[in-house]
Amino acid sequence: MNHKAIYKLYPTVVTIDDTAGAFDKDDNKVEIDLKLVNAWVNPEAYKELRAREYPSIQEQLDMQYWDAINGTTTWQDAIQAVKNKYPK
C-alpha cells in the first residue's frame, strides 16, 4: 500500500495496516479506493530523486573550490544537470 498517498488523499486516516486497512482516530475503518491511491503521483517526488543524485557535500565543496581557482562552472553545471533531469 502506498501509505503516503493514503495519508494525502484521506486526511482522516491516522493509522494504516497493510493487512487490516486504514483507520481514523477512533479506530474506525476508512474505505480506500485503491485505483485512486495507485494513480496518485507525489508532487514532491522530485526532491527525493534530486537528493539521491546530487554530488556529496564534500564533492560540491571541492567543485566550488576548483571553480574559484580555475574560473570554471563545474559545480553549477553538475547541480543544473540534476535539476534538469528532475524538474519541479
Secondary structure, DSSP 8 states (H G I E B T S, - for coil): --HHHHHHH-TT--EEETTTEEE-TTS-EE---HHHHHH---TTHHHHHHHHHS--HHHHHHHHHHHHHHT--HHHHHHHHHHHHS--
